[in-house]
Amino acid sequence: MPLTRLEIQNFRLLQKAVVEPGEKLNVITGWNAAGKTTFLEAMHVLATGRSFRTRRWAELIRHGADNLVVHGSVVEGGQEHRVGLAFDGRGRTIRIDGSAMKGTAVLARHVPLLAITPELHFEFLRSSRHRRGLLDWWLFHVEPDFYPQWLRYQRLLGQRNAALRRPSPPSVQFLWDEDLASVGEEIDRSRQNFFRLLREEFLQTAAALLQRGTVSLRFLRGWEDNEPLLAQLQRTRTSDQRRGFTQSGPHLADLHLALDTDGIRTQLSHGQQKILVIALRLAQLRLFMAKTGRRCVLLADDIGAELDRIHRQRVCDVLEALETQIFLTAIEAQDFSPRSAGLRMFHVEQSYIKPVSPLPVTPKKSDPLDVEMLK
């Protein structure tokens, strides 16, 4: 499922760009603030309907322009599809093969995309919603029933919370408990099944990247393990009423990640945190491709930040070995040493993107394994 063509107009710094990327590794170079991250951000908007840098759409339109447009051509199963998104300051328009569509889920179906950004490990630390998203992204793309169930659970949860916050008889306040518990259990079963696959793949990937320490990953489902969700909802009704929201359920599920005995929040360096979260992202991607047979677009922005040379090269080696389409940013071509053929390079300068000749392939050398990651 590679992107074969990308057209960008009036997106932040980029006035106009037409890019025909390669099927595997694409490296985008340019000085700071030249527009490298903006290029990746435009692809993220095309695939997900949202930016990974801001929630304000007006910030995405180039200064002095009235609208922004991002179009892409995607080839899957030998058939090309045109995917497009435009924003004019008033609203967003999504088109697939020329037909207007509603909702951003249709974009994600056509362009499965994962991103590794400089903020990724901080987002993982801050937000349990982000951590749950590692599971739900895969389930959205792989299990057709998961997304409708997730939407239904969100509606039921909103109705129950609204009832908890207003005076009403118990028969009304807890009208949704049985349905909420039933759908919640289904969501949890799907997550538990995928987590078992994710944990095994993640531990292998993390071991290859770190090559030291013992990594652990646990799934917390959002309520007591030894109690059905309906029983938990009934037992905590009084407390839920007092607080005005539902305190048990898959909307509170979480992941706990640790190296040796240290949780990711505590004693680990930023570099170690980043490596572990990258390993989770790569495990997601590999399991997606193995299950569906489809390729995924992977964005890797400033991958070397907070990593030493050895760990940076290990990550790059893993990325190059993936049979999928990758877009990776670097300040200069010398910052990235390719070890395989098939590389395509682009340079961003003065609001434009142009293809450039790739560097010669660098022979692979053995790296010592006793270098500490940068703090």
Residue pairs with C-beta under 8 A, 6 or more apart in sequence:
1 74
1 75
1 76
1 111
1 112
1 294
1 295
1 296
1 297
1 325
2 21
2 23
2 74
2 75
2 295
2 297
2 325
3 21
3 43
3 72
3 73
3 74
3 111
3 297
3 325
4 20
4 21
4 73
4 74
4 75
4 80
5 18
5 19
5 20
5 71
5 72
5 73
6 17
6 18
6 19
6 20
6 21
6 42
6 43
6 46
6 70
6 71
6 72
6 73
7 17
7 18
7 19
7 69
7 70
7 71
7 72
8 14
8 16
8 17
8 18
8 19
8 39
8 42
8 69
8 70
9 15
9 16
9 17
9 68
9 69
9 70
10 16
10 61
10 62
10 65
10 66
10 67
10 68
10 69
11 38
11 41
11 42
11 45
11 60
11 61
11 62
11 68
11 69
11 70
12 35
12 38
12 41
12 59
12 60
12 62
13 33
13 34
13 35
13 38
13 62
13 351
14 35
14 38
14 39
14 42
14 62
14 348
14 351
14 352
14 353
15 62
15 351
15 352
16 351
16 352
17 39
17 352
17 353
19 39
19 346
19 353
19 355
21 325
21 327
21 344
21 346
22 325
22 342
22 343
22 344
23 325
23 342
24 320
24 323
24 324
24 325
24 326
24 342
24 343
25 319
25 320
25 326
25 328
25 338
25 340
25 342
25 343
25 344
26 325
26 326
26 327
26 328
26 343
26 344
26 345
26 346
27 328
27 329
27 330
27 333
27 336
27 338
27 343
27 344
27 345
27 346
27 358
28 36
28 39
28 40
28 327
28 328
28 329
28 330
28 345
28 346
28 347
28 348
28 353
29 36
29 329
29 330
29 331
29 332
29 333
29 335
29 345
29 346
29 347
29 348
29 356
30 36
30 329
30 331
30 347
30 348
30 349
31 331
31 349
32 331
34 348
34 349
35 348
35 351
35 353
36 301
36 329
36 330
36 348
37 53
37 301
37 302
37 329
39 327
39 329
39 346
39 348
39 353
40 115
40 299
40 301
40 327
40 329
41 51
41 52
41 53
41 60
42 70
43 70
43 72
43 113
43 297
43 299
43 327
44 50
44 51
44 52
44 113
44 115
44 299
45 51
45 60
45 70
45 85
46 70
46 71
46 72
46 83
46 84
46 85
46 107
46 111
47 107
47 108
47 111
47 112
47 113
47 297
48 104
48 107
48 108
48 113
49 85
49 92
49 94
49 104
49 107
49 108
50 104
51 60
52 115
52 117
52 119
54 60
57 87
57 89
57 92
58 89
60 68
60 87
61 67
61 68
61 87
61 89
62 68
66 88
66 89
67 86
67 87
67 88
67 89
68 86
68 87
69 84
69 85
69 86
70 84
70 85
70 86
71 82
71 83
71 84
71 85
72 82
72 83
72 84
72 111
73 80
73 81
73 82
73 83
74 80
74 81
74 82
74 83
74 110
74 111
75 81
76 110
76 294
81 96
81 97
81 110
82 95
82 96
82 97
82 98
83 95
83 96
83 107
83 110
83 111
84 93
84 94
84 95
84 96
85 92
85 93
85 94
85 95
85 107
86 92
86 93
87 93
93 100
94 100
94 101
94 102
94 103
94 104
94 106
94 107
95 101
96 106
96 110
105 140
105 147
108 140
108 141
109 141
111 297
112 141
112 288
112 294
112 295
112 296
112 297
113 296
113 297
113 298
113 299
114 137
114 281
114 284
114 285
114 296
114 297
114 298
114 299
115 298
115 299
115 300
115 301
116 278
116 281
116 298
116 299
116 300
116 301
116 303
117 299
117 301
117 302
118 301
118 302
118 305
120 274
120 277
120 278
120 281
121 270
121 273
121 274
121 276
121 277
123 130
124 130
124 131
124 257
124 264
124 273
124 277
124 280
125 264
125 265
125 273
128 252
128 253
128 254
131 254
131 255
132 253
132 254
132 255
134 198
134 255
134 280
134 281
134 284
135 191
135 194
135 195
135 198
135 219
135 253
135 255
136 146
136 150
136 191
137 284
138 194
138 198
138 284
138 287
138 288
139 146
139 147
139 190
139 191
139 194
140 146
140 147
140 150
141 288
141 292
142 194
142 288
142 291
142 292
143 190
146 187
146 190
149 183
149 186
149 187
149 190
150 187
152 183
153 180
153 183
153 184
153 187
153 249
153 250
153 251
154 251
156 176
156 179
156 180
156 183
157 180
157 246
157 249
157 251
159 175
159 176
160 173
160 174
160 176
160 177
160 180
160 246
161 244
161 245
161 246
163 172
163 173
163 174
163 175
163 176
164 173
164 240
164 241
164 243
164 244
164 245
164 246
165 244
165 245
170 237
173 237
173 241
174 233
174 234
174 237
177 230
177 233
177 234
178 230
180 229
180 233
180 246
180 249
181 228
181 229
181 230
181 233
182 230
184 229
184 249
184 250
185 228
185 229
187 250
188 221
188 222
188 229
188 250
188 253
191 219
191 221
191 250
191 253
192 219
192 221
194 287
195 219
197 287
198 217
198 280
198 283
198 284
198 287
199 217
199 219
201 283
201 286
201 287
202 215
202 217
202 279
202 280
202 283
203 215
203 217
205 279
205 282
205 283
205 286
205 318
206 215
206 275
206 276
206 279
207 215
208 314
208 318
209 275
209 278
209 279
209 311
209 314
209 315
209 318
210 259
210 272
210 275
210 276
210 279
210 311
211 314
211 369
212 369
213 259
213 260
214 259
214 260
215 257
215 258
215 259
215 276
215 279
216 256
216 257
216 258
216 259
217 255
217 256
217 257
217 258
217 280
218 255
218 256
219 253
219 254
219 255
219 256
220 253
220 254
220 255
220 256
221 250
221 253
222 248
222 249
222 250
222 251
222 252
222 253
222 254
223 229
223 232
223 248
223 249
223 252
224 232
224 248
227 235
229 248
229 249
232 248
233 240
233 246
233 248
233 249
236 247
236 248
239 247
240 246
240 247
256 263
257 263
257 264
257 276
257 277
257 280
258 264
259 268
259 272
259 276
262 268
264 273
264 276
268 276
269 306
269 373
269 374
269 375
270 306
270 374
270 375
271 306
271 307
271 308
271 311
271 373
271 374
271 375
272 373
274 305
274 306
274 307
275 307
275 311
275 315
275 373
278 303
278 315
282 318
282 322
285 296
285 298
285 322
285 324
286 322
288 294
288 296
289 295
289 296
289 323
289 324
295 323
295 324
295 325
296 324
296 325
297 324
297 325
297 326
297 327
298 319
298 322
298 324
298 325
298 326
298 327
299 326
299 327
300 319
300 326
300 327
300 328
300 329
301 329
302 329
303 312
303 315
303 316
303 319
303 328
303 329
304 312
304 330
304 335
306 374
307 315
307 373
307 374
308 371
308 372
308 373
308 374
309 371
310 367
310 368
310 369
310 371
311 371
311 373
313 337
313 367
314 367
316 328
316 336
316 337
316 339
317 339
317 364
319 326
319 328
320 338
320 339
320 340
328 336
330 336
333 345
333 356
333 358
333 359
334 359
336 359
337 359
337 362
338 358
338 359
338 361
338 362
339 361
339 362
339 363
339 364
340 361
341 361
343 358
343 359
343 361
344 355
344 358
345 355
345 356
345 357
345 358
345 359
346 353
346 354
346 355
346 356
347 353
347 354
347 355
347 356
